[in-house]
Amino acid sequence: MQIELLEKTHTYLVNGDIASISVTELLAKHKLAPDYSDVKKEILKDKASKGKTVHKDIENILNSKAYTPTTPQGEQFSEWASKNLDCAVGEQPLALDFNGMIICGTCDIMGFTKDGNAFICDTKTTSKIYKDTVAWQVSLLDYMARNCGDDIINGKEFHWKGASKFLCHHYDLKENAFREIELEKVPDEEIEKLLNCEYNNEIYEQKVLVIDEDLKAQIEKAEVELKEIETAYKEAEKKAKELREQLCEAFRTQNVKSWESADKSILITYVCQTQRMSVDSTKLKKEFPRAYELCQKISTVKDSVQVKLRNDESEDK
């Protein structure tokens, strides 16, 4: 399979034929990506140019035997790679034949970490990160890669069994900061639903939770009350910690082991300083990965929901 990207028009050619749609176009068409139509073209062009430079720098780090990064972001990635990366490729083109409809895209990074995890990663240089969109990107590209089978892509053998980690590397160009964001994989059934919608010329609709208004009101009231109690608890805990440190100092200097109030309502016991043995799991994982793997166990974690009060925490940037 020969895949070529025409940069000027962002058009993919597969074996010389124009692809039906790209991953970027697919997500935008089905409203799974942010709309930048109200942003001035010169601003978008400038940001795209800077992002392209960073992408190219990282691609060269991954695909060239001897290469020195030319951007601060390339240096940040190189440092991350030296600590975490076993092997990987950059800017891997992919194509999927879905009932005769050809979808194409390029994966920024795909490979294996030093602890043996297959991962797929998208590089972002935008000021704000839309985690749902990036999750769709990497999940869709992983689905495409798995369904390439053992194809030869652009003259190179390609074997991909699927990622266990889905990542976003975010480079803040203004602050010169780097962070890694782990993403939740979009299930295959949702990806196939999206592809079927595109094939049938329908717009994909994400599942929306349906709950009654009374439950919504109760949830909001309970979460606000819980937040207030947690705040009061943290303040009380901080005060109690300060007082206990003063008590500890008094017990230590006066060489007293316990104290009881006159009405016997409270008993305080002094516990001397001791040492305890523990295992440094990070060091074990790094220096003896096989032993770490053999000692791992799988346990079931009960399903749950995570609630975020929007007026307390801002969205990811």
C-alpha positions as a Markdown table, in Angstrom:
| # | Residue | x | y | z |
|---|---|---|---|---|
| 1 | Met | 0.0 | 0.0 | 0.0 |
| 2 | Gln | 1.4 | 3.4 | -1.0 |
| 3 | Ile | 0.0 | 6.4 | 1.0 |
| 4 | Glu | 0.9 | 10.0 | 0.1 |
| 5 | Leu | -0.3 | 13.2 | 1.7 |
| 6 | Leu | -0.6 | 16.3 | -0.6 |
| 7 | Glu | 0.3 | 19.0 | 1.9 |
| 8 | Lys | -1.3 | 22.0 | 0.1 |
| 9 | Thr | -4.8 | 20.5 | 0.0 |
| 10 | His | -4.3 | 18.0 | 2.9 |
| 11 | Thr | -5.5 | 15.3 | 0.5 |
| 12 | Tyr | -4.4 | 11.7 | 0.8 |
| 13 | Leu | -3.6 | 9.4 | -2.1 |
| 14 | Val | -3.8 | 5.7 | -1.6 |
| 15 | Asn | -2.1 | 3.7 | -4.5 |
| 16 | Gly | -2.6 | 6.8 | -6.6 |
| 17 | Asp | -6.3 | 7.3 | -5.9 |
| 18 | Ile | -7.8 | 10.1 | -3.8 |
| 19 | Ala | -9.0 | 8.9 | -0.4 |
| 20 | Ser | -12.6 | 9.3 | 0.5 |
| 21 | Ile | -12.0 | 11.3 | 3.7 |
| 22 | Ser | -9.3 | 12.0 | 6.2 |
| 23 | Val | -9.5 | 11.4 | 10.0 |
| 24 | Thr | -9.4 | 15.2 | 10.6 |
| 25 | Glu | -12.3 | 15.8 | 8.1 |
| 26 | Leu | -14.3 | 12.9 | 9.5 |
| 27 | Leu | -14.2 | 14.2 | 13.0 |
| 28 | Ala | -15.0 | 17.8 | 12.0 |
| 29 | Lys | -17.9 | 16.7 | 9.8 |
| 30 | His | -19.5 | 14.7 | 12.6 |
| 31 | Lys | -19.0 | 17.5 | 15.2 |
| 32 | Leu | -16.4 | 15.5 | 17.2 |
| 33 | Ala | -13.8 | 18.3 | 16.8 |
| 34 | Pro | -13.8 | 22.0 | 17.7 |
| 35 | Asp | -15.0 | 24.5 | 15.2 |
| 36 | Tyr | -12.3 | 27.1 | 14.3 |
| 37 | Ser | -14.3 | 28.8 | 11.6 |
| 38 | Asp | -14.6 | 32.0 | 13.6 |
| 39 | Val | -10.8 | 32.3 | 14.1 |
| 40 | Lys | -8.9 | 34.6 | 11.7 |
| 41 | Lys | -7.1 | 32.7 | 8.9 |
| 42 | Glu | -3.8 | 34.4 | 9.6 |
| 43 | Ile | -3.9 | 33.3 | 13.2 |
| 44 | Leu | -4.7 | 29.7 | 12.2 |
| 45 | Lys | -2.0 | 29.8 | 9.6 |
| 46 | Asp | 0.6 | 31.0 | 12.1 |
| 47 | Lys | -0.3 | 28.4 | 14.7 |
| 48 | Ala | -0.3 | 25.7 | 12.1 |
| 49 | Ser | 3.2 | 26.7 | 10.9 |
| 50 | Lys | 4.6 | 26.6 | 14.4 |
| 51 | Gly | 2.9 | 23.3 | 15.1 |
| 52 | Lys | 4.2 | 21.8 | 11.9 |
| 53 | Thr | 7.8 | 22.8 | 12.9 |
| 54 | Val | 7.4 | 20.9 | 16.2 |
| 55 | His | 5.8 | 17.9 | 14.6 |
| 56 | Lys | 8.7 | 17.7 | 12.1 |
| 57 | Asp | 11.3 | 18.0 | 14.8 |
| 58 | Ile | 9.7 | 15.1 | 16.8 |
| 59 | Glu | 9.4 | 13.0 | 13.6 |
| 60 | Asn | 13.1 | 13.5 | 12.9 |
| 61 | Ile | 14.0 | 12.5 | 16.4 |
| 62 | Leu | 12.1 | 9.2 | 16.0 |
| 63 | Asn | 12.9 | 8.3 | 12.4 |
| 64 | Ser | 16.5 | 9.5 | 12.1 |
| 65 | Lys | 19.5 | 7.6 | 13.6 |
| 66 | Ala | 21.4 | 10.7 | 14.5 |
| 67 | Tyr | 19.5 | 13.9 | 14.9 |
| 68 | Thr | 19.7 | 16.9 | 17.2 |
| 69 | Pro | 16.4 | 18.7 | 18.1 |
| 70 | Thr | 16.0 | 22.2 | 16.8 |
| 71 | Thr | 13.1 | 23.3 | 19.0 |
| 72 | Pro | 12.6 | 23.5 | 22.8 |
| 73 | Gln | 9.6 | 21.1 | 22.3 |
| 74 | Gly | 11.9 | 18.6 | 20.4 |
| 75 | Glu | 14.3 | 18.8 | 23.4 |
| 76 | Gln | 11.4 | 18.1 | 25.8 |
| 77 | Phe | 10.3 | 15.1 | 23.7 |
| 78 | Ser | 13.8 | 13.8 | 23.5 |
| 79 | Glu | 14.1 | 13.9 | 27.3 |
| 80 | Trp | 10.8 | 12.1 | 27.6 |
| 81 | Ala | 11.8 | 9.5 | 25.1 |
| 82 | Ser | 15.1 | 8.8 | 26.8 |
| 83 | Lys | 13.2 | 8.0 | 30.0 |
| 84 | Asn | 10.2 | 6.2 | 28.7 |
| 85 | Leu | 10.6 | 5.0 | 25.1 |
| 86 | Asp | 11.7 | 1.6 | 23.9 |
| 87 | Cys | 11.0 | 2.1 | 20.2 |
| 88 | Ala | 8.6 | 4.1 | 18.1 |
| 89 | Val | 7.9 | 5.6 | 14.7 |
| 90 | Gly | 6.8 | 9.2 | 13.9 |
| 91 | Glu | 4.2 | 10.4 | 11.4 |
| 92 | Gln | 3.0 | 7.0 | 10.4 |
| 93 | Pro | 0.5 | 7.2 | 7.5 |
| 94 | Leu | -2.5 | 4.8 | 7.8 |
| 95 | Ala | -5.5 | 3.9 | 5.5 |
| 96 | Leu | -8.6 | 1.9 | 6.1 |
| 97 | Asp | -10.9 | 0.4 | 3.5 |
| 98 | Phe | -14.4 | 0.4 | 5.1 |
| 99 | Asn | -16.8 | -1.1 | 2.6 |
| 100 | Gly | -15.0 | 0.6 | -0.3 |
| 101 | Met | -14.8 | 3.9 | 1.6 |
| 102 | Ile | -11.1 | 4.9 | 2.1 |
| 103 | Ile | -10.3 | 6.7 | 5.3 |
| 104 | Cys | -6.7 | 8.1 | 5.8 |
| 105 | Gly | -4.8 | 9.7 | 8.6 |
| 106 | Thr | -1.4 | 10.1 | 10.1 |
| 107 | Cys | -0.4 | 8.9 | 13.6 |
| 108 | Asp | 2.0 | 11.3 | 15.3 |
| 109 | Ile | 3.7 | 8.6 | 17.4 |
| 110 | Met | 3.1 | 4.9 | 17.8 |
| 111 | Gly | 5.4 | 2.4 | 19.5 |
| 112 | Phe | 6.4 | 0.8 | 22.8 |
| 113 | Thr | 7.4 | 2.1 | 26.2 |
| 114 | Lys | 10.2 | 0.6 | 28.2 |
| 115 | Asp | 7.7 | -1.2 | 30.4 |
| 116 | Gly | 6.4 | -3.1 | 27.3 |
| 117 | Asn | 3.1 | -1.1 | 26.7 |
| 118 | Ala | 2.1 | -0.4 | 23.2 |
| 119 | Phe | 1.0 | 3.2 | 22.9 |
| 120 | Ile | -0.4 | 5.6 | 20.4 |
| 121 | Cys | 0.1 | 9.4 | 20.8 |
| 122 | Asp | -1.0 | 12.6 | 19.3 |
| 123 | Thr | 1.1 | 15.8 | 19.6 |
| 124 | Lys | -0.7 | 19.0 | 20.3 |
| 125 | Thr | 0.6 | 22.6 | 20.3 |
| 126 | Thr | -2.8 | 24.4 | 20.7 |
| 127 | Ser | -3.4 | 26.6 | 23.7 |
| 128 | Lys | -6.4 | 24.5 | 24.8 |
| 129 | Ile | -6.8 | 20.7 | 24.7 |
| 130 | Tyr | -10.1 | 19.1 | 23.8 |
| 131 | Lys | -9.5 | 15.7 | 25.4 |
| 132 | Asp | -12.6 | 14.1 | 23.8 |
| 133 | Thr | -11.5 | 15.0 | 20.3 |
| 134 | Val | -7.9 | 13.8 | 20.8 |
| 135 | Ala | -9.3 | 10.5 | 22.3 |
| 136 | Trp | -11.3 | 10.1 | 19.2 |
| 137 | Gln | -8.3 | 10.8 | 17.0 |
| 138 | Val | -5.9 | 8.2 | 18.6 |
| 139 | Ser | -8.7 | 5.6 | 19.1 |
| 140 | Leu | -9.7 | 5.9 | 15.4 |
| 141 | Leu | -6.1 | 5.7 | 14.3 |
| 142 | Asp | -5.5 | 2.7 | 16.5 |
| 143 | Tyr | -8.6 | 1.0 | 15.0 |
| 144 | Met | -7.3 | 1.7 | 11.5 |
| 145 | Ala | -3.8 | 0.4 | 12.4 |
| 146 | Arg | -5.2 | -2.8 | 13.8 |
| 147 | Asn | -7.2 | -3.4 | 10.7 |
| 148 | Cys | -4.3 | -2.9 | 8.3 |
| 149 | Gly | -3.3 | -6.5 | 9.1 |
| 150 | Asp | 0.2 | -7.2 | 7.9 |
| 151 | Asp | 0.2 | -4.7 | 5.0 |
| 152 | Ile | 3.4 | -3.2 | 3.6 |
| 153 | Ile | 2.9 | 0.6 | 3.9 |
| 154 | Asn | 5.2 | 2.8 | 1.8 |
| 155 | Gly | 7.7 | -0.1 | 1.4 |
| 156 | Lys | 7.9 | -1.0 | 5.1 |
| 157 | Glu | 6.3 | -4.0 | 6.9 |
| 158 | Phe | 3.6 | -3.0 | 9.3 |
| 159 | His | 2.3 | -5.1 | 12.2 |
| 160 | Trp | 0.1 | -3.5 | 14.9 |
| 161 | Lys | -1.9 | -5.5 | 17.4 |
| 162 | Gly | -3.4 | -2.6 | 19.3 |
| 163 | Ala | -2.4 | 0.0 | 21.9 |
| 164 | Ser | -2.9 | -0.4 | 25.6 |
| 165 | Lys | -2.1 | 3.3 | 26.3 |
| 166 | Phe | -3.6 | 6.3 | 24.5 |
| 167 | Leu | -1.7 | 9.5 | 25.0 |
| 168 | Cys | -1.6 | 13.2 | 24.2 |
| 169 | His | 1.6 | 15.2 | 24.4 |
| 170 | His | 0.8 | 18.8 | 24.9 |
| 171 | Tyr | 3.4 | 21.5 | 24.3 |
| 172 | Asp | 2.5 | 24.9 | 25.5 |
| 173 | Leu | 4.5 | 27.2 | 23.1 |
| 174 | Lys | 4.0 | 30.3 | 25.2 |
| 175 | Glu | 5.1 | 28.8 | 28.5 |
| 176 | Asn | 7.5 | 26.4 | 26.9 |
| 177 | Ala | 5.9 | 23.6 | 29.0 |
| 178 | Phe | 5.3 | 19.9 | 28.3 |
| 179 | Arg | 2.7 | 17.5 | 29.8 |
| 180 | Glu | 1.5 | 14.0 | 29.1 |
| 181 | Ile | -2.2 | 13.4 | 29.2 |
| 182 | Glu | -3.5 | 9.8 | 29.3 |
| 183 | Leu | -6.8 | 9.4 | 27.4 |
| 184 | Glu | -9.7 | 7.0 | 27.6 |
| 185 | Lys | -10.1 | 4.8 | 24.5 |
| 186 | Val | -13.2 | 5.2 | 22.4 |
| 187 | Pro | -14.8 | 1.7 | 22.1 |
| 188 | Asp | -14.7 | 0.0 | 18.8 |
| 189 | Glu | -18.4 | -0.2 | 18.5 |
| 190 | Glu | -18.6 | 3.6 | 18.7 |
| 191 | Ile | -15.9 | 3.9 | 16.0 |
| 192 | Glu | -17.8 | 1.5 | 13.8 |
| 193 | Lys | -21.0 | 3.4 | 14.4 |
| 194 | Leu | -19.2 | 6.6 | 13.2 |
| 195 | Leu | -17.9 | 4.9 | 10.1 |
| 196 | Asn | -21.3 | 3.4 | 9.3 |
| 197 | Cys | -22.9 | 6.9 | 9.6 |
| 198 | Glu | -20.3 | 8.3 | 7.2 |
| 199 | Tyr | -20.8 | 5.5 | 4.8 |
| 200 | Asn | -24.6 | 6.0 | 4.9 |
| 201 | Asn | -24.3 | 9.8 | 4.7 |
| 202 | Glu | -25.7 | 10.3 | 8.2 |
| 203 | Ile | -24.4 | 12.4 | 11.0 |
| 204 | Tyr | -23.1 | 10.5 | 14.0 |
| 205 | Glu | -24.8 | 11.3 | 17.4 |
| 206 | Gln | -22.9 | 10.5 | 20.6 |
| 207 | Lys | -24.8 | 8.7 | 23.4 |
| 208 | Val | -26.3 | 11.2 | 25.8 |
| 209 | Leu | -27.1 | 10.2 | 29.4 |
| 210 | Val | -30.8 | 10.6 | 30.1 |
| 211 | Ile | -31.7 | 11.4 | 33.8 |
| 212 | Asp | -34.8 | 13.1 | 35.3 |
| 213 | Glu | -34.7 | 16.7 | 36.5 |
| 214 | Asp | -35.3 | 15.7 | 40.1 |
| 215 | Leu | -32.2 | 13.5 | 40.2 |
| 216 | Lys | -30.1 | 16.3 | 38.5 |
| 217 | Ala | -31.1 | 18.7 | 41.3 |
| 218 | Gln | -30.4 | 16.2 | 44.0 |
| 219 | Ile | -27.0 | 15.4 | 42.6 |
| 220 | Glu | -26.0 | 19.1 | 42.3 |
| 221 | Lys | -27.2 | 19.9 | 45.8 |
| 222 | Ala | -25.4 | 16.8 | 47.3 |
| 223 | Glu | -22.1 | 17.6 | 45.5 |
| 224 | Val | -22.2 | 21.3 | 46.6 |
| 225 | Glu | -22.8 | 20.2 | 50.2 |
| 226 | Leu | -20.0 | 17.6 | 50.0 |
| 227 | Lys | -17.6 | 20.2 | 48.7 |
| 228 | Glu | -18.4 | 22.5 | 51.6 |
| 229 | Ile | -17.9 | 19.7 | 54.1 |
| 230 | Glu | -14.6 | 18.7 | 52.4 |
| 231 | Thr | -13.3 | 22.2 | 52.6 |
| 232 | Ala | -14.2 | 22.5 | 56.3 |
| 233 | Tyr | -12.7 | 19.1 | 56.9 |
| 234 | Lys | -9.4 | 20.1 | 55.3 |
| 235 | Glu | -9.2 | 23.3 | 57.4 |
| 236 | Ala | -9.9 | 21.3 | 60.6 |
| 237 | Glu | -7.4 | 18.7 | 59.6 |
| 238 | Lys | -4.7 | 21.3 | 59.0 |
| 239 | Lys | -5.4 | 22.9 | 62.4 |
| 240 | Ala | -5.4 | 19.5 | 64.2 |
| 241 | Lys | -2.1 | 18.5 | 62.5 |
| 242 | Glu | -0.5 | 21.7 | 63.8 |
| 243 | Leu | -1.7 | 21.1 | 67.3 |
| 244 | Arg | -0.6 | 17.4 | 67.2 |
| 245 | Glu | 2.9 | 18.5 | 66.2 |
| 246 | Gln | 2.9 | 20.8 | 69.3 |
| 247 | Leu | 1.7 | 17.8 | 71.4 |
| 248 | Cys | 4.4 | 15.5 | 70.0 |
| 249 | Glu | 7.1 | 18.0 | 70.8 |
| 250 | Ala | 5.8 | 18.3 | 74.4 |
| 251 | Phe | 5.7 | 14.5 | 74.8 |
| 252 | Arg | 9.2 | 14.2 | 73.4 |
| 253 | Thr | 10.9 | 16.9 | 75.5 |
| 254 | Gln | 9.1 | 15.8 | 78.7 |
| 255 | Asn | 9.7 | 12.1 | 78.1 |
| 256 | Val | 6.0 | 11.3 | 78.7 |
| 257 | Lys | 4.3 | 8.3 | 77.0 |
| 258 | Ser | 0.6 | 9.1 | 77.5 |
| 259 | Trp | -1.8 | 11.6 | 78.9 |
| 260 | Glu | -5.5 | 11.4 | 79.8 |
| 261 | Ser | -8.0 | 14.2 | 80.5 |
| 262 | Ala | -9.5 | 14.5 | 83.9 |
| 263 | Asp | -12.9 | 13.4 | 82.7 |
| 264 | Lys | -11.3 | 10.5 | 80.8 |
| 265 | Ser | -12.9 | 11.7 | 77.5 |
| 266 | Ile | -9.6 | 11.8 | 75.6 |
| 267 | Leu | -6.5 | 9.6 | 75.8 |
| 268 | Ile | -3.4 | 10.6 | 73.9 |
| 269 | Thr | -0.5 | 8.2 | 73.4 |
| 270 | Tyr | 3.0 | 9.1 | 72.2 |
| 271 | Val | 4.4 | 6.9 | 69.5 |
| 272 | Cys | 8.2 | 7.0 | 69.2 |
| 273 | Gln | 9.9 | 7.4 | 65.8 |
| 274 | Thr | 10.5 | 4.1 | 64.0 |
| 275 | Gln | 11.6 | 2.8 | 60.7 |
| 276 | Arg | 9.6 | 0.6 | 58.3 |
| 277 | Met | 10.5 | -1.4 | 55.2 |
| 278 | Ser | 8.7 | -0.8 | 51.9 |
| 279 | Val | 9.3 | -1.6 | 48.3 |
| 280 | Asp | 10.1 | 1.2 | 45.8 |
| 281 | Ser | 7.8 | 0.1 | 43.0 |
| 282 | Thr | 9.1 | 2.7 | 40.6 |
| 283 | Lys | 12.7 | 1.5 | 41.0 |
| 284 | Leu | 11.6 | -2.2 | 40.9 |
| 285 | Lys | 9.7 | -1.6 | 37.6 |
| 286 | Lys | 12.7 | 0.2 | 36.0 |
| 287 | Glu | 15.5 | -2.1 | 37.1 |
| 288 | Phe | 13.7 | -5.5 | 37.3 |
| 289 | Pro | 10.7 | -5.2 | 34.9 |
| 290 | Arg | 10.3 | -8.9 | 34.6 |
| 291 | Ala | 10.0 | -9.4 | 38.4 |
| 292 | Tyr | 7.6 | -6.4 | 38.6 |
| 293 | Glu | 5.5 | -8.0 | 35.9 |
| 294 | Leu | 5.4 | -11.4 | 37.6 |
| 295 | Cys | 4.3 | -9.8 | 40.9 |
| 296 | Gln | 1.5 | -7.8 | 39.4 |
| 297 | Lys | -2.1 | -8.9 | 40.1 |
| 298 | Ile | -5.4 | -8.0 | 38.5 |
| 299 | Ser | -8.3 | -7.0 | 40.8 |
| 300 | Thr | -11.8 | -5.8 | 39.9 |
| 301 | Val | -12.5 | -2.1 | 40.6 |
| 302 | Lys | -16.2 | -1.3 | 41.2 |
| 303 | Asp | -17.7 | 1.0 | 38.6 |
| 304 | Ser | -18.2 | 4.5 | 39.6 |
| 305 | Val | -18.8 | 8.1 | 38.4 |
| 306 | Gln | -16.5 | 11.1 | 38.7 |
| 307 | Val | -18.2 | 14.4 | 39.4 |
| 308 | Lys | -16.6 | 17.8 | 38.7 |
| 309 | Leu | -18.0 | 21.1 | 40.0 |
| 310 | Arg | -17.3 | 23.5 | 37.1 |
| 311 | Asn | -17.1 | 26.5 | 39.3 |
| 312 | Asp | -14.2 | 24.9 | 41.2 |
| 313 | Glu | -12.0 | 23.5 | 38.5 |
| 314 | Ser | -11.3 | 24.9 | 35.0 |
| 315 | Glu | -11.2 | 22.8 | 31.9 |
| 316 | Asp | -7.9 | 21.4 | 30.7 |
| 317 | Lys | -6.0 | 23.9 | 28.6 |
